[in-house]
């Protein structure tokens, strides 16, 4: 499984090689700039520590993890089945949809559509569809498959762009675009696509789990309930099962078993209530638009939008950006410190498996669950969100770096231990590390916004509050604003990578 496919797609499209000394200077400047921005954001973000005694509660949580409670097997199996069902069916639907969009990704409207749908977090899609379908299977499936369709469209299109052009030239110019893709580009990319789909299934499992925080019957719902009630042994059992599920994907996820899994998933899904088309049309045509706009009063509508932007959206966006930039740099620090623990080339065989287990727990635990636990320990501020985002994303990047570290050529006279880490592997991996980090930038931004569901003062908090107040026009406007910021950050990260050019591509090797 190669979870770095997204970053590799980006890296392989970067321009040609520049001199090494130029590369080093560019990488240092980029790194120092982002560190400086993060340090400035520390003084602007809400990172207050509240006077609590976390050690007693942390001890109870730790004891719960050591002594998981397995007695309620029916609840455990039901939550696990629902989590897998939502993830699997959403992926089965989104992969072919994304593939179709990838074929026509050269059209600007298709690229804009894909960018728009993937820039909204699954939680916010879930909140939108919950107003139409309630806590149903339809809500869970649409919340995952819509953004994932946009992701697959982008990644598949970039995979096709990287393929050798010679087979395409052998196809008759009179052939349709679909024929050229079907007989050349798709077969060339099939192995890479398969690996990426496996990775996306792991992501879909996490997305499915956290949808429980808005009420869907997945693992997240039962985890939140257990933690709120202080039943840490029950919560630990749920988490251990989830870790085992993620770690064993490559053993049980087989293509020839997909029809069986799909049938079981359909059987496990909760029932979706019938919904009249009139209600859906009312929601789309009226509920999500301010009254002034519905009445044709453009001046009053503009005043309404400006008030919501200046008084609510802008301050919330700033807090979201502050937390994102701090989490981004802290992610990099954690990744660089942790990857040697999982690399046999640096730490040896004895530490490799404990290190890989640690990284598995870090990257498999949903960010929202880590933040929820830290909120219990540190109090309601942005600090739990920053730490949760950094631990999860740092674990993911460290896992990728460890894999790349073990692929580095070895020589008998290479330095050992800490010197190998400092002077050999880290300099070689640093360009690729930055590429991975920039790819996660936009992802961390979406996840920072999503942390508002827990009460943290990001834009997600105001989106969730607007839904609770049945102010769908305000909620929809804030979602659009958050999506626009995500698209901007994604574009900015790609521009920075292009300016760094081969500095980053050289690190892939």
C-alpha positions as CSV (number, residue, x, y, z in Angstrom):
1,X,0.0,0.0,0.0
2,X,1.4,3.4,-1.0
3,X,-0.4,6.2,0.9
4,X,1.9,8.8,-0.6
5,X,0.3,8.6,-4.0
6,X,-1.3,12.1,-3.7
7,X,2.1,13.7,-3.0
8,X,3.8,11.6,-5.7
9,X,1.3,12.8,-8.3
10,X,2.2,16.3,-7.3
11,X,5.9,15.7,-7.2
12,X,6.2,14.0,-10.5
13,X,4.7,17.0,-12.3
14,X,7.3,19.4,-11.0
15,X,9.9,21.0,-13.4
16,X,13.5,20.1,-14.1
17,X,16.6,19.9,-11.9
18,X,18.3,23.0,-10.5
19,X,21.8,23.1,-8.9
20,X,22.0,21.5,-5.5
21,X,23.2,24.6,-3.6
22,X,20.2,26.5,-5.1
23,X,17.9,23.7,-3.9
24,X,19.3,23.8,-0.4
25,X,18.8,27.6,-0.1
26,X,15.2,27.4,-1.4
27,X,14.3,24.6,1.0
28,X,15.8,26.5,3.9
29,X,13.9,29.7,3.0
30,X,10.6,27.9,2.7
31,X,11.1,26.1,6.0
32,X,12.1,29.2,7.9
33,X,9.3,31.2,6.4
34,X,6.6,28.8,7.6
35,X,8.3,28.4,11.0
36,X,8.2,32.2,11.4
37,X,4.5,32.4,10.4
38,X,3.7,29.6,12.9
39,X,5.5,31.4,15.7
40,X,3.6,34.6,15.0
41,X,0.3,32.6,15.0
42,X,1.0,31.3,18.5
43,X,0.5,34.9,19.9
44,X,-2.7,35.3,17.9
45,X,-4.5,31.9,18.4
46,X,-6.5,30.9,21.4
47,X,-4.1,28.3,23.0
48,X,-5.0,28.9,26.6
49,X,-4.4,26.2,29.2
50,X,-7.2,26.0,31.7
51,X,-6.5,25.2,35.4
52,X,-7.4,21.5,35.3
53,X,-5.7,18.5,36.8
54,X,-5.2,16.3,33.7
55,X,-3.1,13.6,35.3
56,X,-5.8,11.8,37.2
57,X,-8.1,11.7,34.1
58,X,-5.1,10.7,31.9
59,X,-4.4,7.9,34.3
60,X,-8.0,6.7,34.0
61,X,-7.8,6.8,30.2
62,X,-4.5,4.9,30.2
63,X,-5.9,2.3,32.5
64,X,-8.9,2.0,30.2
65,X,-6.6,1.3,27.3
66,X,-4.8,-1.4,29.2
67,X,-8.1,-3.0,30.4
68,X,-10.5,-2.8,27.4
69,X,-14.1,-3.9,28.1
70,X,-15.2,-6.4,25.5
71,X,-18.5,-7.6,27.0
72,X,-20.9,-5.6,24.9
73,X,-20.0,-7.4,21.7
74,X,-23.3,-6.6,19.9
75,X,-22.7,-2.9,20.2
76,X,-19.1,-3.3,19.2
77,X,-19.9,-5.4,16.1
78,X,-22.8,-3.2,15.1
79,X,-20.7,0.0,15.2
80,X,-17.8,-1.7,13.4
81,X,-20.2,-3.0,10.7
82,X,-21.8,0.4,10.1
83,X,-18.4,2.0,9.9
84,X,-17.1,-0.4,7.3
85,X,-20.4,-0.3,5.4
86,X,-20.5,3.4,4.9
87,X,-16.8,3.5,3.9
88,X,-17.0,0.6,1.5
89,X,-20.1,1.6,-0.4
90,X,-19.1,5.2,-0.6
91,X,-15.8,4.1,-2.2
92,X,-17.4,1.7,-4.6
93,X,-19.6,4.6,-5.9
94,X,-17.0,7.4,-5.8
95,X,-14.2,5.5,-7.7
96,X,-16.1,5.1,-11.0
97,X,-17.5,8.6,-10.7
98,X,-14.1,10.1,-10.1
99,X,-12.7,8.1,-13.0
100,X,-15.3,9.5,-15.3
101,X,-14.5,13.1,-14.2
102,X,-10.8,12.4,-14.6
103,X,-11.3,11.6,-18.3
104,X,-12.8,15.1,-18.8
105,X,-10.6,16.8,-16.2
106,X,-9.0,19.0,-18.9
107,X,-12.4,20.9,-19.0
108,X,-12.3,23.9,-16.6
109,X,-15.9,23.3,-15.3
110,X,-15.0,19.8,-14.4
111,X,-11.9,20.9,-12.5
112,X,-13.8,23.6,-10.7
113,X,-16.5,21.1,-9.7
114,X,-14.0,18.6,-8.4
115,X,-12.2,21.3,-6.4
116,X,-15.5,22.6,-4.9
117,X,-16.8,19.2,-3.7
118,X,-13.5,18.0,-2.2
119,X,-12.9,21.3,-0.4
120,X,-15.8,20.7,2.0
121,X,-15.2,18.3,4.8
122,X,-17.3,15.2,5.2
123,X,-18.7,16.4,8.5
124,X,-20.1,19.5,6.8
125,X,-21.6,17.5,3.9
126,X,-23.1,15.3,6.6
127,X,-24.7,18.2,8.4
128,X,-26.1,19.5,5.0
129,X,-27.7,16.2,4.0
130,X,-28.9,15.5,7.6
131,X,-31.4,18.3,7.0
132,X,-32.8,16.4,4.1
133,X,-32.4,12.7,5.0
134,X,-31.9,12.8,8.8
135,X,-29.6,10.2,10.4
136,X,-29.9,7.8,7.6
137,X,-27.8,5.7,5.3
138,X,-28.2,8.3,2.5
139,X,-26.7,11.0,4.7
140,X,-23.6,8.9,5.5
141,X,-23.0,7.7,2.0
142,X,-23.4,11.1,0.4
143,X,-21.2,12.8,3.0
144,X,-18.3,10.5,2.1
145,X,-18.7,9.8,-1.6
146,X,-19.2,13.4,-2.8
147,X,-15.9,14.8,-1.6
148,X,-14.1,11.5,-2.4
149,X,-15.4,11.8,-6.0
150,X,-13.6,15.1,-6.3
151,X,-10.4,13.7,-4.8
152,X,-10.4,10.7,-7.1
153,X,-11.0,12.9,-10.1
154,X,-8.0,15.0,-9.3
155,X,-5.6,12.2,-8.4
156,X,-6.6,9.9,-11.3
157,X,-6.2,12.8,-13.8
158,X,-2.7,13.5,-12.5
159,X,-1.9,9.8,-12.7
160,X,-2.9,9.9,-16.4
161,X,-0.8,13.0,-17.0
162,X,2.3,11.2,-15.8
163,X,2.0,8.2,-18.1
164,X,4.3,7.7,-21.1
165,X,2.7,9.2,-24.3
166,X,3.9,6.5,-26.7
167,X,1.0,4.1,-26.2
168,X,-1.5,7.0,-26.7
169,X,0.1,7.9,-30.0
170,X,-0.5,4.4,-31.3
171,X,-4.2,4.8,-31.0
172,X,-6.0,6.2,-34.1
173,X,-6.6,9.9,-34.0
174,X,-10.2,9.2,-35.0
175,X,-10.8,7.2,-31.8
176,X,-12.9,8.8,-29.1
177,X,-11.4,10.2,-26.0
178,X,-12.9,7.4,-23.9
179,X,-11.3,4.8,-26.2
180,X,-7.9,6.3,-25.8
181,X,-8.2,6.3,-22.0
182,X,-9.7,2.8,-21.9
183,X,-7.0,1.2,-24.0
184,X,-3.9,3.2,-23.0
185,X,-3.9,5.5,-20.0
186,X,-6.2,3.5,-17.6
187,X,-4.3,0.2,-18.1
188,X,-1.0,2.0,-17.6
189,X,-2.2,3.5,-14.3
190,X,-4.1,0.5,-13.0
191,X,-1.6,-0.6,-10.4
192,X,-1.1,2.9,-9.0
193,X,-4.9,3.4,-9.0
194,X,-5.4,0.2,-7.1
195,X,-2.9,1.2,-4.5
196,X,-4.4,4.6,-4.1
197,X,-7.9,3.1,-3.7
198,X,-6.6,0.9,-0.8
199,X,-5.2,4.0,0.9
200,X,-8.5,5.9,0.3
201,X,-10.4,3.1,1.8
202,X,-8.4,3.6,5.0
203,X,-9.3,7.3,4.9
204,X,-12.9,6.5,4.3
205,X,-13.0,4.3,7.4
206,X,-11.8,7.3,9.5
207,X,-14.3,9.6,7.7
208,X,-17.1,7.1,8.4
209,X,-16.0,6.8,12.1
210,X,-16.1,10.6,12.7
211,X,-19.5,10.9,11.2
212,X,-20.7,9.4,14.5
213,X,-20.0,12.8,16.1
214,X,-23.0,14.2,14.3
215,X,-25.2,11.2,15.3
216,X,-24.7,8.5,12.6
217,X,-24.4,5.0,14.2
218,X,-20.7,4.5,13.5
219,X,-17.8,4.0,15.8
220,X,-17.5,7.7,16.5
221,X,-20.9,7.9,18.0
222,X,-20.2,5.1,20.5
223,X,-16.7,6.5,21.2
224,X,-18.0,10.0,22.0
225,X,-20.7,8.5,24.3
226,X,-18.2,6.3,26.1
227,X,-15.7,9.1,26.7
228,X,-18.4,11.6,27.8
229,X,-19.6,9.0,30.4
230,X,-16.1,8.3,31.5
231,X,-16.3,4.7,30.4
232,X,-12.8,4.5,29.1
233,X,-12.5,0.7,29.0
234,X,-15.4,0.5,26.6
235,X,-14.0,3.3,24.5
236,X,-10.6,1.5,24.5
237,X,-12.2,-1.7,23.2
238,X,-13.8,0.3,20.3
239,X,-10.4,2.0,19.5
240,X,-8.4,-1.3,19.6
241,X,-10.9,-2.9,17.2
242,X,-10.5,0.1,14.9
243,X,-6.7,-0.1,15.0
244,X,-6.8,-3.8,14.2
245,X,-9.2,-3.1,11.4
246,X,-6.9,-0.5,9.8
247,X,-3.8,-2.6,10.3
248,X,-5.3,-5.7,8.7
249,X,-6.8,-4.1,5.6
250,X,-4.2,-5.6,3.3
251,X,-5.1,-9.1,4.5
252,X,-8.9,-9.0,4.2
253,X,-9.5,-6.4,1.4
254,X,-9.5,-8.5,-1.7
255,X,-11.0,-7.6,-5.1
256,X,-12.8,-10.9,-5.6
257,X,-14.5,-10.5,-2.2
258,X,-15.9,-7.0,-3.0
259,X,-19.3,-8.3,-4.2
260,X,-19.7,-10.2,-0.9
261,X,-18.6,-7.2,1.2
262,X,-20.9,-4.9,-0.8
263,X,-24.0,-7.2,-0.2
264,X,-23.2,-7.3,3.5
265,X,-22.7,-3.6,3.6
266,X,-26.1,-2.9,2.0
267,X,-27.7,-5.3,4.6
268,X,-26.0,-3.5,7.5
269,X,-26.9,0.1,6.5
270,X,-29.7,1.8,8.5
271,X,-33.0,2.5,6.8
272,X,-33.4,5.8,4.9
273,X,-36.8,7.4,5.4
274,X,-38.6,8.4,2.3
275,X,-38.4,12.1,1.4
276,X,-40.7,14.1,-0.9
277,X,-39.1,16.0,-3.7
278,X,-40.9,19.1,-2.7
279,X,-39.1,19.3,0.6
280,X,-35.7,18.8,-1.1
281,X,-36.5,21.5,-3.6
282,X,-37.6,23.9,-0.9
283,X,-34.3,23.3,0.9
284,X,-32.2,23.9,-2.2
285,X,-34.2,26.8,-3.6
286,X,-35.2,28.7,-0.5
287,X,-33.8,27.5,2.9
288,X,-30.1,28.0,2.1
289,X,-30.6,31.6,0.7
290,X,-31.2,34.7,2.7
291,X,-34.8,36.1,2.6
292,X,-33.7,39.3,1.0
293,X,-32.2,37.4,-2.0
294,X,-35.4,35.4,-2.4
295,X,-37.4,38.6,-2.5
296,X,-35.1,40.1,-5.2
297,X,-33.6,42.8,-2.9
298,X,-30.0,42.6,-4.0
299,X,-28.9,45.6,-1.9
300,X,-30.3,44.0,1.3
301,X,-28.8,40.6,0.4
302,X,-25.4,42.2,-0.2
303,X,-25.6,43.9,3.2
304,X,-26.6,40.6,4.8
305,X,-23.7,38.7,3.2
306,X,-21.2,41.4,4.2
307,X,-22.4,41.5,7.8
308,X,-22.1,37.7,8.1
309,X,-18.6,37.8,6.5
310,X,-17.2,40.6,8.6
311,X,-18.8,39.7,11.9
312,X,-18.7,35.9,11.8
313,X,-16.8,34.4,8.9
314,X,-13.7,36.6,8.9
315,X,-12.8,36.2,12.6
316,X,-13.5,32.5,12.4
317,X,-11.4,32.1,9.3
318,X,-8.5,33.8,11.0
319,X,-8.6,31.5,14.0
320,X,-8.8,28.5,11.7
321,X,-5.8,29.7,9.8
322,X,-3.8,30.4,13.0
323,X,-4.4,26.8,14.2
324,X,-3.7,25.4,10.8
325,X,-0.3,27.1,10.5
326,X,0.8,26.1,14.0
327,X,-0.4,22.5,13.4
328,X,1.4,22.4,10.0
329,X,4.8,23.2,11.5
330,X,4.3,21.0,14.5
331,X,3.3,18.2,12.1
332,X,6.6,18.5,10.4
333,X,8.5,18.5,13.7
334,X,6.7,15.3,14.9
335,X,7.3,13.6,11.5
336,X,11.0,14.3,11.5
337,X,11.4,13.2,15.2
338,X,9.3,10.0,14.8
339,X,10.2,8.5,11.4
340,X,13.6,7.1,12.7
341,X,11.7,5.0,15.2
342,X,10.0,3.1,12.4
343,X,12.9,2.8,10.1
344,X,15.1,-0.3,10.3
345,X,17.8,1.5,8.5
346,X,18.2,3.9,11.4
347,X,16.9,2.4,14.6
348,X,17.4,-1.3,13.8
349,X,15.1,-4.3,13.8
350,X,14.4,-4.1,17.6
351,X,12.8,-0.7,17.6
352,X,11.1,-0.9,14.1
353,X,8.0,-2.7,15.1
354,X,7.2,-0.7,18.3
355,X,7.8,2.4,16.2
356,X,5.5,1.2,13.5
357,X,2.8,0.4,16.1
358,X,3.1,3.9,17.5
359,X,2.7,5.4,14.0
360,X,-0.2,3.1,13.3
361,X,-2.0,4.4,16.4
362,X,-1.2,8.0,15.5
363,X,-2.3,7.9,11.9
364,X,-5.3,5.5,12.4
365,X,-6.9,7.4,15.3
366,X,-9.3,10.1,13.8
367,X,-8.1,13.6,14.5
368,X,-11.5,14.5,16.1
369,X,-11.2,11.6,18.6
370,X,-7.7,12.7,19.6
371,X,-8.9,16.3,20.0
372,X,-11.9,15.1,22.0
373,X,-9.6,13.3,24.5
374,X,-7.3,16.3,24.7
375,X,-10.2,18.6,25.4
376,X,-11.0,16.5,28.5
377,X,-7.4,16.9,29.7
378,X,-6.5,20.5,28.6
379,X,-9.7,22.4,28.5
380,X,-11.6,24.2,25.7
381,X,-9.1,26.0,23.6
382,X,-7.4,25.6,20.2
383,X,-4.5,23.7,21.8
384,X,-6.2,20.3,21.8
385,X,-7.0,20.8,18.1
386,X,-3.4,21.8,17.2
387,X,-2.0,18.8,19.1
388,X,-4.5,16.4,17.6
389,X,-3.9,17.5,14.0
390,X,-0.1,17.4,14.5
391,X,-0.1,13.9,16.0
392,X,-2.3,12.4,13.3
393,X,-0.7,14.0,10.3
394,X,2.8,13.8,11.8
395,X,2.2,10.0,12.3
396,X,1.1,9.7,8.6
397,X,4.1,11.6,7.2
398,X,6.5,9.8,9.5
399,X,5.2,6.5,8.2
400,X,5.9,7.6,4.6
401,X,9.3,8.9,5.5
402,X,10.2,5.6,7.3
403,X,9.3,3.7,4.2
404,X,11.4,5.9,2.0
405,X,14.3,5.7,4.5
406,X,14.3,1.9,4.2
407,X,14.5,2.2,0.4
408,X,17.7,4.3,0.5
409,X,20.9,2.7,-0.8
410,X,23.1,1.3,2.0
411,X,26.9,1.4,2.0
412,X,29.3,-0.3,4.4
413,X,31.0,3.0,5.4
414,X,27.7,4.8,6.0
415,X,27.5,6.4,9.5
416,X,25.4,4.7,12.1
417,X,22.7,5.6,14.6
418,X,22.1,9.3,15.2
419,X,24.7,10.4,12.6
420,X,23.0,8.4,9.9
421,X,19.7,10.1,10.8
422,X,21.2,13.6,11.0
423,X,23.7,13.6,8.1
424,X,22.5,11.0,5.7
425,X,18.8,10.1,5.6
426,X,17.2,13.3,6.7
427,X,19.0,15.5,4.2
428,X,18.1,13.0,1.4
429,X,14.4,12.8,2.5
430,X,13.9,16.5,3.3
431,X,12.7,17.6,-0.1
432,X,10.2,14.8,-0.3
433,X,9.2,15.5,3.3
434,X,8.3,19.1,2.4
435,X,6.2,17.9,-0.5
436,X,4.3,15.6,1.8
437,X,3.8,18.4,4.2
438,X,2.6,20.8,1.6
439,X,0.1,18.2,0.4
440,X,-1.3,17.9,3.9
441,X,-1.6,21.7,4.3
442,X,-5.0,21.9,2.7
443,X,-6.0,18.7,4.5
444,X,-5.1,20.2,7.9
445,X,-7.0,23.3,7.0
446,X,-10.2,21.3,6.4
447,X,-9.6,19.3,9.6
448,X,-9.0,22.6,11.6
449,X,-12.4,23.9,10.4
450,X,-14.0,20.5,11.3
451,X,-12.7,20.8,14.9
452,X,-15.4,23.5,15.5
453,X,-17.9,20.6,16.0
454,X,-16.2,20.0,19.3
455,X,-16.7,23.6,20.4
456,X,-13.3,25.0,19.3
457,X,-13.6,28.5,17.9
458,X,-12.9,27.6,14.2
459,X,-15.4,28.3,11.4
460,X,-16.8,24.8,11.9
461,X,-18.2,26.0,15.3
462,X,-20.3,28.7,13.7
463,X,-21.4,26.3,10.9
464,X,-22.6,23.8,13.5
465,X,-24.3,26.5,15.5
466,X,-26.1,27.8,12.4
467,X,-27.5,24.3,11.8
468,X,-28.6,24.0,15.4
469,X,-30.4,27.4,15.1
470,X,-32.0,26.3,11.8
471,X,-30.3,29.1,10.0
472,X,-29.5,27.2,6.9
473,X,-28.7,30.3,4.9
474,X,-26.0,31.3,7.3
475,X,-24.6,27.7,7.5
476,X,-24.5,27.4,3.7
477,X,-22.7,30.7,3.3
478,X,-20.1,29.8,5.9
479,X,-19.5,26.4,4.2
480,X,-19.0,28.2,0.9
481,X,-16.5,30.6,2.5
482,X,-14.6,27.7,4.2
483,X,-14.5,25.9,0.8
484,X,-13.1,29.0,-0.9
485,X,-10.3,29.3,1.6
486,X,-9.5,25.6,1.1
487,X,-9.3,26.1,-2.7
488,X,-7.0,29.1,-2.1
489,X,-4.6,27.2,0.2
490,X,-4.5,24.2,-2.2
491,X,-3.6,26.6,-5.1
492,X,-1.0,28.4,-2.9
493,X,0.7,25.1,-1.8
494,X,1.0,24.0,-5.5
495,X,2.4,27.3,-6.5
496,X,5.0,27.1,-3.7
497,X,5.9,23.6,-4.9
498,X,6.3,24.8,-8.5
499,X,8.6,27.6,-7.3
500,X,10.7,25.1,-5.4
501,X,10.6,22.9,-8.6
502,X,13.2,20.2,-8.6
503,X,14.1,20.9,-5.0
504,X,11.1,18.8,-4.1
505,X,11.2,16.4,-6.9
506,X,14.7,15.5,-6.2
507,X,13.7,14.1,-2.8
508,X,11.5,11.4,-4.3
509,X,14.2,9.3,-5.9
